[in-house]
Amino acid sequence: MIERRPFKELGGADHGWLRARHHFSFADYKDPDRMGWGALRVWNDDEIKSQSGFPPHPHANMEIITYVREGAISHQDSLGNSGRTEAGDVQVMSAGSGIRHAEYNLEPDTTKIFQIWILPDRQGGAPSWGAKPFPKVDRSGRLVTLASGFANDNDALPIRAAARVLGASLREGETVEYALGVARHGYLVPAAGAVEVNGVRIDTRDGAAITGVDVVSVKALSDAEIVLVDAA
């Protein structure tokens, strides 16, 4: 099953400094039919104005993956970590038993991110944070694992869940396939461009909720940048 979730029909909020669309229930957006997709709990499409951001706030027992689409995000946390993650790159925060962090757009223009939350396989544990560049040229025409809880994904940022976050940059007409497995939950969003997912058209920033599918086939209808989560 491939269920298209059009961007214009997503829940959302406009706080002035932040314009957000929510693929699943989040904050004041409540939808009992969209509380998550397997272990995937949150997929927020955020636009953060220059010189603004999320002030220090707590998290626990969640794997939080930030994919930067445009601009850059600057991170600070209660462990003393700090860093700047720019477009195309990824940061991961394992909240574990508890952490406080802040995320700011210190750039001259609007920063656009996907923020993805995945439920961990186990509660507690020491919190951690890390970031890594993933050059788009290395993802040209193929899926690259950006974050993973599987031991054999050595080049990915680690998360504490039996899940993967993958990305690809596709030229118009190119196709990539991913062996999802019928018991797994896939969720795909094009950060740019339009694609067909097993024959179903998915436009820029639409969501594709995938289940009961052994192999996911993604064909680019235009030059496209995609992010795919594979979760239990």
C-alpha contacts under 8 A as a table, 3 or more apart, distances in Angstrom:
res1	aa1	res2	aa2	distance
1	M	209	A	7.85
1	M	210	I	5.72
1	M	211	T	5.41
1	M	212	G	5.88
1	M	213	V	6.62
2	I	197	V	7.52
2	I	198	N	7.62
2	I	200	V	7.07
2	I	208	A	6.22
2	I	209	A	5.68
2	I	210	I	4.75
2	I	211	T	6.90
3	E	208	A	5.55
3	E	209	A	5.05
3	E	210	I	6.57
4	R	200	V	7.60
4	R	201	R	7.88
4	R	202	I	6.64
4	R	206	D	7.03
4	R	207	G	5.88
4	R	208	A	4.78
4	R	209	A	6.59
5	R	9	E	7.16
5	R	10	L	7.34
5	R	23	H	7.91
5	R	206	D	5.64
5	R	207	G	4.77
5	R	208	A	6.08
5	R	209	A	7.52
6	P	9	E	5.45
6	P	10	L	6.79
6	P	202	I	7.93
6	P	203	D	7.74
6	P	205	R	7.73
6	P	206	D	4.62
6	P	207	G	6.42
7	F	10	L	5.41
7	F	21	R	7.87
7	F	204	T	7.79
7	F	205	R	5.63
7	F	206	D	4.49
7	F	207	G	7.07
10	L	21	R	6.03
10	L	22	H	5.87
10	L	23	H	5.81
11	G	21	R	5.62
11	G	22	H	5.10
11	G	23	H	6.86
11	G	24	F	7.71
11	G	25	S	7.77
11	G	29	Y	6.00
12	G	19	R	7.62
12	G	20	A	5.27
12	G	21	R	4.10
12	G	22	H	5.44
12	G	29	Y	6.68
13	A	18	L	7.93
13	A	19	R	6.00
13	A	20	A	5.30
13	A	21	R	6.63
14	D	17	W	7.80
14	D	18	L	5.96
14	D	19	R	4.51
14	D	20	A	6.38
15	H	18	L	5.07
15	H	19	R	6.24
16	G	19	R	6.78
17	W	48	I	5.93
17	W	49	K	5.10
17	W	52	S	6.38
17	W	53	G	7.37
18	L	46	D	6.84
18	L	47	E	5.70
18	L	48	I	4.77
18	L	49	K	6.39
18	L	53	G	7.63
19	R	46	D	5.88
19	R	47	E	5.12
19	R	48	I	6.70
20	A	44	N	6.63
20	A	45	D	5.57
20	A	46	D	4.48
20	A	47	E	6.29
21	R	44	N	5.78
21	R	45	D	5.03
21	R	46	D	6.54
22	H	25	S	6.72
22	H	26	F	6.59
22	H	29	Y	7.67
22	H	42	V	7.56
22	H	43	W	6.22
22	H	44	N	4.73
22	H	45	D	6.39
23	H	34	R	7.69
23	H	42	V	7.04
23	H	43	W	5.46
23	H	44	N	6.29
23	H	45	D	7.95
23	H	207	G	7.20
24	F	31	D	7.29
24	F	34	R	4.99
24	F	35	M	5.57
24	F	36	G	5.76
24	F	41	R	7.12
24	F	42	V	5.79
24	F	43	W	6.53
24	F	44	N	7.90
25	S	28	D	7.99
25	S	29	Y	5.43
25	S	30	K	4.90
25	S	31	D	5.37
25	S	32	P	7.38
25	S	34	R	5.89
25	S	35	M	5.30
25	S	36	G	7.45
25	S	42	V	7.49
26	F	29	Y	5.27
26	F	30	K	6.57
26	F	42	V	7.19
27	A	30	K	7.51
31	D	34	R	5.37
31	D	35	M	6.75
32	P	35	M	5.86
34	R	37	W	7.55
35	M	41	R	6.67
36	G	39	A	7.07
36	G	40	L	5.54
36	G	41	R	4.26
36	G	42	V	6.46
37	W	40	L	5.03
37	W	41	R	6.39
37	W	185	H	6.48
37	W	186	G	7.94
37	W	187	Y	7.71
37	W	209	A	7.61
38	G	41	R	7.54
38	G	184	R	7.79
38	G	185	H	5.78
38	G	231	A	6.23
38	G	232	A	5.62
39	A	118	I	5.63
39	A	119	L	5.23
39	A	120	P	7.83
39	A	231	A	5.66
39	A	232	A	5.69
40	L	43	W	7.85
40	L	116	I	7.67
40	L	117	W	6.21
40	L	118	I	4.55
40	L	119	L	6.44
40	L	229	V	7.85
40	L	231	A	6.34
41	R	116	I	7.73
41	R	117	W	5.52
41	R	118	I	5.54
41	R	119	L	6.59
42	V	115	Q	7.43
42	V	116	I	5.42
42	V	117	W	4.78
42	V	118	I	7.07
43	W	114	F	6.68
43	W	115	Q	5.66
43	W	116	I	4.57
43	W	117	W	6.57
44	N	114	F	5.62
44	N	115	Q	5.07
44	N	116	I	6.53
45	D	112	K	7.51
45	D	113	I	6.09
45	D	114	F	4.86
45	D	115	Q	6.65
45	D	205	R	7.96
46	D	112	K	5.68
46	D	113	I	5.32
46	D	114	F	6.28
46	D	115	Q	7.40
47	E	110	T	6.53
47	E	111	T	5.75
47	E	112	K	4.49
47	E	113	I	6.61
48	I	52	S	6.82
48	I	53	G	6.42
48	I	105	N	6.55
48	I	110	T	5.57
48	I	111	T	5.19
48	I	112	K	6.33
49	K	52	S	5.81
49	K	53	G	7.53
49	K	105	N	6.86
49	K	109	D	6.86
49	K	110	T	4.60
49	K	111	T	6.54
50	S	105	N	5.53
50	S	106	L	6.05
50	S	107	E	5.66
50	S	108	P	5.52
50	S	109	D	5.21
50	S	110	T	5.23
50	S	111	T	7.18
51	Q	104	Y	7.02
51	Q	105	N	5.44
51	Q	106	L	4.82
51	Q	107	E	6.66
51	Q	108	P	7.43
52	S	104	Y	5.71
52	S	105	N	5.59
52	S	106	L	7.07
53	G	102	A	7.69
53	G	103	E	5.69
53	G	104	Y	4.09
53	G	105	N	5.76
54	F	57	H	7.83
54	F	102	A	5.51
54	F	103	E	5.08
54	F	104	Y	6.06
55	P	101	H	7.62
55	P	102	A	4.93
55	P	103	E	6.75
55	P	104	Y	7.69
56	P	77	D	7.78
56	P	100	R	6.03
56	P	101	H	4.96
56	P	102	A	4.34
56	P	103	E	7.80
57	H	100	R	5.17
57	H	101	H	5.70
57	H	102	A	6.62
58	P	98	G	6.90
58	P	99	I	5.58
58	P	100	R	4.21
58	P	101	H	6.55
59	H	62	M	7.17
59	H	95	A	5.72
59	H	98	G	5.68
59	H	99	I	5.58
59	H	100	R	6.35
60	A	95	A	4.72
60	A	96	G	5.37
60	A	97	S	5.44
60	A	98	G	4.34
60	A	99	I	6.51
60	A	124	G	7.66
61	N	94	S	7.51
61	N	95	A	5.45
61	N	96	G	4.72
61	N	97	S	6.21
61	N	98	G	7.17
61	N	119	L	7.17
61	N	120	P	6.54
61	N	122	R	7.93
61	N	123	Q	5.64
61	N	124	G	6.12
62	M	94	S	6.21
62	M	95	A	5.41
62	M	96	G	6.69
62	M	117	W	6.49
62	M	118	I	6.13
62	M	119	L	5.27
62	M	120	P	5.82
63	E	92	V	7.14
63	E	93	M	6.01
63	E	94	S	4.71
63	E	95	A	6.31
63	E	117	W	5.54
63	E	118	I	5.07
63	E	119	L	6.19
63	E	120	P	6.16
63	E	159	I	6.38
63	E	160	R	6.87
63	E	161	A	7.73
64	I	92	V	5.68
64	I	93	M	5.14
64	I	94	S	6.37
64	I	95	A	7.55
64	I	115	Q	7.03
64	I	116	I	5.76
64	I	117	W	4.58
64	I	118	I	6.57
65	I	90	V	7.04
65	I	91	Q	5.82
65	I	92	V	4.54
65	I	93	M	6.53
65	I	115	Q	5.89
65	I	116	I	5.03
65	I	117	W	6.27
65	I	147	A	7.84
66	T	90	V	5.64
66	T	91	Q	5.26
66	T	92	V	6.42
66	T	113	I	6.66
66	T	114	F	5.85
66	T	115	Q	4.64
66	T	116	I	6.26
67	Y	87	A	7.80
67	Y	88	G	6.82
67	Y	89	D	6.25
67	Y	90	V	4.84
67	Y	91	Q	6.91
67	Y	113	I	5.58
67	Y	114	F	5.09
67	Y	115	Q	6.41
67	Y	116	I	7.96
68	V	71	G	7.11
68	V	72	A	6.50
68	V	73	I	7.39
68	V	85	T	7.13
68	V	86	E	6.03
68	V	87	A	4.69
68	V	88	G	5.53
68	V	89	D	5.94
68	V	90	V	6.47
68	V	111	T	7.73
68	V	112	K	6.25
68	V	113	I	4.43
68	V	114	F	6.45
69	R	87	A	5.02
69	R	88	G	5.84
69	R	111	T	7.61
69	R	112	K	5.33
69	R	113	I	5.18
69	R	114	F	7.18
69	R	191	A	6.85
70	E	86	E	7.33
70	E	87	A	4.83
70	E	88	G	7.61
70	E	110	T	7.71
70	E	111	T	5.36
70	E	112	K	4.96
70	E	113	I	6.94
71	G	86	E	5.88
71	G	87	A	5.51
71	G	107	E	6.79
71	G	109	D	6.97
71	G	110	T	6.59
71	G	111	T	4.43
71	G	112	K	6.53
72	A	84	R	6.57
72	A	85	T	5.41
72	A	86	E	3.95
72	A	87	A	5.90
72	A	105	N	6.47
72	A	106	L	7.72
72	A	107	E	6.72
72	A	111	T	5.88
72	A	112	K	7.94
73	I	84	R	5.61
73	I	85	T	5.34
73	I	86	E	6.42
73	I	103	E	6.39
73	I	104	Y	5.74
73	I	105	N	5.12
73	I	106	L	7.22
73	I	111	T	7.10
74	S	82	S	7.29
74	S	83	G	5.65
74	S	84	R	4.30
74	S	85	T	6.42
74	S	103	E	5.59
74	S	104	Y	5.15
74	S	105	N	6.22
74	S	106	L	6.88
75	H	81	N	7.57
75	H	82	S	5.16
75	H	83	G	5.23
75	H	84	R	6.26
75	H	101	H	7.16
75	H	102	A	5.86
75	H	103	E	4.80
75	H	104	Y	6.69
76	Q	80	G	6.95
76	Q	81	N	5.69
76	Q	82	S	4.43
76	Q	83	G	6.95
76	Q	101	H	5.55
76	Q	102	A	5.33
76	Q	103	E	6.71
77	D	80	G	5.63
77	D	81	N	5.52
77	D	82	S	6.72
77	D	99	I	7.16
77	D	100	R	5.56
77	D	101	H	3.96
77	D	102	A	6.28
78	S	81	N	7.32
78	S	99	I	6.19
78	S	100	R	5.27
78	S	101	H	6.23
79	L	99	I	7.58
79	L	128	S	7.91
81	N	129	W	7.20
83	G	131	A	7.79
85	T	89	D	6.07
85	T	90	V	6.61
85	T	91	Q	6.80
85	T	131	A	6.88
85	T	132	K	7.78
85	T	133	P	7.84
86	E	89	D	5.66
86	E	90	V	7.94
88	G	133	P	7.26
88	G	134	F	6.28
88	G	135	P	6.60
88	G	136	K	6.54
89	D	131	A	7.65
89	D	132	K	6.15
89	D	133	P	4.57
89	D	134	F	5.16
89	D	135	P	7.26
90	V	131	A	5.70
90	V	132	K	5.72
90	V	133	P	6.53
90	V	134	F	7.26
90	V	146	L	7.14
91	Q	129	W	7.44
91	Q	130	G	5.69
91	Q	131	A	4.00
91	Q	132	K	6.43
91	Q	157	L	7.83
92	V	129	W	5.71
92	V	130	G	5.44
92	V	131	A	6.19
92	V	147	A	7.66
92	V	157	L	6.91
92	V	158	P	7.73
92	V	159	I	7.37
93	M	127	P	7.49
93	M	128	S	5.79
93	M	129	W	4.35
93	M	130	G	6.58
94	S	127	P	5.35
94	S	128	S	5.19
94	S	129	W	6.28
94	S	159	I	6.70
94	S	160	R	7.24
95	A	98	G	5.44
95	A	99	I	5.64
95	A	126	A	7.81
95	A	127	P	4.82
95	A	128	S	6.69
96	G	99	I	7.48
96	G	123	Q	6.71
96	G	124	G	4.60
96	G	125	G	4.83
96	G	126	A	5.46
96	G	127	P	4.53
96	G	128	S	7.66
97	S	123	Q	7.25
97	S	124	G	4.10
97	S	125	G	5.39
97	S	126	A	6.10
97	S	127	P	6.39
98	G	124	G	7.74
98	G	126	A	7.86
98	G	127	P	6.42
99	I	127	P	6.38
105	N	110	T	7.52
105	N	111	T	6.31
107	E	110	T	7.32
107	E	111	T	7.50
118	I	161	A	7.33
119	L	161	A	6.87
120	P	123	Q	6.87
120	P	159	I	7.90
120	P	160	R	5.27
120	P	161	A	4.66
120	P	162	A	8.00
121	D	160	R	6.21
121	D	161	A	4.91
121	D	162	A	6.96
122	R	160	R	7.58
122	R	161	A	7.98
130	G	157	L	7.26
131	A	157	L	7.32
132	K	157	L	7.21
134	F	138	D	7.23
134	F	139	R	7.89
134	F	146	L	7.45
135	P	138	D	5.53
135	P	139	R	7.05
136	K	139	R	5.08
136	K	140	S	6.37
136	K	168	A	7.65
136	K	169	S	6.49
137	V	140	S	5.18
137	V	169	S	7.80
138	D	144	V	7.97
139	R	142	R	5.37
139	R	143	L	6.13
139	R	144	V	5.90
139	R	167	G	6.97
139	R	168	A	4.92
139	R	169	S	5.49
140	S	168	A	6.30
140	S	169	S	4.75
140	S	170	L	5.93
140	S	171	R	7.86
141	G	168	A	6.59
141	G	169	S	5.89
141	G	170	L	5.00
141	G	171	R	7.01
141	G	174	E	6.69
141	G	175	T	7.48
141	G	176	V	7.04
142	R	168	A	5.52
142	R	169	S	7.07
142	R	170	L	7.50
142	R	176	V	6.18
143	L	166	L	6.12
143	L	167	G	5.39
143	L	168	A	4.61
143	L	169	S	7.90
143	L	176	V	7.11
143	L	178	Y	7.98
144	V	166	L	5.41
144	V	167	G	5.41
144	V	168	A	6.29
145	T	148	S	6.96
145	T	153	D	7.20
145	T	155	D	7.63
145	T	156	A	5.76
145	T	164	R	6.71
145	T	165	V	5.97
145	T	166	L	4.34
145	T	167	G	6.58
146	L	155	D	7.81
146	L	156	A	4.85
146	L	157	L	6.13
146	L	164	R	7.46
146	L	165	V	5.49
146	L	166	L	5.23
146	L	167	G	6.74
147	A	156	A	4.76
147	A	157	L	4.41
147	A	158	P	5.66
147	A	159	I	6.41
147	A	164	R	5.67
147	A	165	V	5.06
147	A	166	L	7.08
148	S	151	A	8.00
148	S	153	D	6.46
148	S	156	A	5.97
148	S	157	L	6.27
148	S	158	P	5.23
148	S	159	I	5.44
148	S	160	R	7.93
148	S	161	A	7.49
148	S	162	A	7.38
148	S	163	A	5.75
148	S	164	R	4.37
148	S	165	V	6.38
149	G	153	D	7.86
149	G	158	P	5.72
149	G	159	I	4.81
149	G	160	R	5.39
149	G	161	A	5.00
149	G	162	A	5.02
149	G	163	A	5.59
149	G	164	R	6.61
150	F	153	D	5.81
150	F	162	A	6.32
150	F	163	A	7.25
150	F	164	R	7.75
151	A	154	N	6.71
153	D	156	A	5.73
159	I	163	A	7.92
162	A	231	A	6.65
162	A	232	A	6.54
163	A	229	V	7.27
163	A	230	D	5.43
163	A	231	A	4.51
163	A	232	A	6.58
164	R	229	V	5.71
164	R	230	D	5.11
164	R	231	A	6.65
165	V	227	V	7.11
165	V	228	L	5.77
165	V	229	V	4.55
165	V	230	D	6.48
166	L	227	V	5.69
166	L	228	L	5.10
166	L	229	V	6.33
167	G	225	E	7.41
167	G	226	I	5.57
167	G	227	V	4.52
167	G	228	L	6.25
168	A	225	E	5.85
168	A	226	I	5.43
168	A	227	V	6.82
169	S	223	D	7.69
169	S	224	A	5.84
169	S	225	E	4.51
169	S	226	I	6.53
170	L	174	E	5.89
170	L	175	T	7.55
170	L	220	A	6.16
170	L	223	D	5.69
170	L	224	A	5.13
170	L	225	E	6.27
171	R	174	E	5.50
171	R	220	A	6.48
171	R	222	S	6.62
171	R	223	D	4.44
171	R	224	A	6.46
172	E	220	A	4.99
172	E	221	L	5.35
172	E	222	S	4.18
172	E	223	D	4.63
172	E	224	A	7.28
173	G	219	K	6.31
173	G	220	A	5.21
173	G	221	L	6.00
173	G	222	S	7.09
174	E	219	K	5.78
174	E	220	A	5.56
175	T	217	S	6.90
175	T	218	V	5.43
175	T	219	K	4.27
175	T	220	A	6.36
176	V	217	S	5.94
176	V	218	V	5.35
176	V	219	K	6.68
177	E	215	V	6.64
177	E	216	V	5.48
177	E	217	S	4.45
177	E	218	V	6.18
178	Y	215	V	5.61
178	Y	216	V	5.07
178	Y	217	S	6.60
179	A	214	D	6.07
179	A	215	V	4.46
179	A	216	V	6.33
180	L	184	R	6.33
180	L	185	H	7.80
180	L	186	G	7.14
180	L	213	V	6.84
180	L	214	D	5.47
180	L	215	V	5.48
180	L	216	V	6.44
180	L	230	D	6.86
181	G	184	R	5.61
181	G	212	G	7.32
181	G	213	V	6.03
181	G	214	D	4.08
181	G	215	V	6.54
182	V	211	T	6.27
182	V	212	G	4.07
182	V	213	V	4.62
182	V	214	D	4.76
183	A	211	T	7.05
183	A	212	G	6.14
183	A	213	V	7.94
183	A	232	A	7.60
184	R	211	T	6.26
184	R	212	G	7.31
184	R	230	D	6.89
184	R	231	A	6.05
184	R	232	A	5.12
185	H	209	A	7.57
185	H	210	I	5.93
185	H	211	T	5.12
185	H	229	V	7.98
185	H	230	D	5.88
185	H	231	A	5.17
185	H	232	A	5.91
186	G	208	A	7.96
186	G	209	A	6.10
186	G	210	I	4.72
186	G	211	T	6.28
186	G	228	L	6.88
186	G	229	V	5.52
186	G	230	D	4.68
186	G	231	A	6.31
187	Y	207	G	6.81
187	Y	208	A	5.50
187	Y	209	A	4.76
187	Y	210	I	5.86
187	Y	228	L	5.65
187	Y	229	V	5.20
187	Y	230	D	6.84
188	L	207	G	5.79
188	L	208	A	5.05
188	L	209	A	6.82
188	L	210	I	7.92
188	L	226	I	7.00
188	L	227	V	5.72
188	L	228	L	4.31
188	L	229	V	6.42
189	V	202	I	7.83
189	V	204	T	7.34
189	V	205	R	5.63
189	V	206	D	5.81
189	V	207	G	4.88
189	V	208	A	6.43
189	V	226	I	5.83
189	V	227	V	5.49
189	V	228	L	6.57
190	P	193	G	6.33
190	P	194	A	6.74
190	P	195	V	7.48
190	P	202	I	7.49
190	P	203	D	6.79
190	P	204	T	5.07
190	P	205	R	5.33
190	P	206	D	6.84
190	P	207	G	7.76
190	P	224	A	6.72
190	P	225	E	5.61
190	P	226	I	4.18
190	P	227	V	6.23
191	A	204	T	5.95
191	A	205	R	5.62
191	A	224	A	7.43
191	A	225	E	5.37
191	A	226	I	5.60
191	A	227	V	7.03
192	A	204	T	5.10
192	A	205	R	7.08
192	A	223	D	7.69
192	A	224	A	5.11
192	A	225	E	5.07
192	A	226	I	7.09
193	G	203	D	6.50
193	G	204	T	5.23
193	G	220	A	7.68
193	G	221	L	7.47
193	G	222	S	5.57
193	G	223	D	5.58
193	G	224	A	4.10
193	G	225	E	6.54
194	A	201	R	7.22
194	A	202	I	5.80
194	A	203	D	4.34
194	A	204	T	5.59
194	A	220	A	6.23
194	A	221	L	5.38
194	A	222	S	5.69
194	A	223	D	7.47
194	A	224	A	6.15
195	V	201	R	5.82
195	V	202	I	5.35
195	V	203	D	6.45
195	V	218	V	6.40
195	V	219	K	5.37
195	V	220	A	4.37
195	V	221	L	5.01
195	V	222	S	7.10
195	V	224	A	7.18
196	E	199	G	5.13
196	E	200	V	5.00
196	E	201	R	4.36
196	E	202	I	5.87
196	E	217	S	7.87
196	E	218	V	5.57
196	E	219	K	5.08
196	E	220	A	6.49
196	E	221	L	6.89
197	V	200	V	5.04
197	V	201	R	6.42
197	V	202	I	6.96
197	V	208	A	7.74
197	V	216	V	6.80
197	V	217	S	5.69
197	V	218	V	4.69
197	V	219	K	6.68
198	N	216	V	6.30
198	N	217	S	5.18
198	N	218	V	6.49
202	I	206	D	5.90
202	I	207	G	7.09
202	I	208	A	6.82
203	D	206	D	5.43
210	I	213	V	6.91
213	V	216	V	6.71
220	A	223	D	6.36
220	A	224	A	6.17
221	L	224	A	7.84
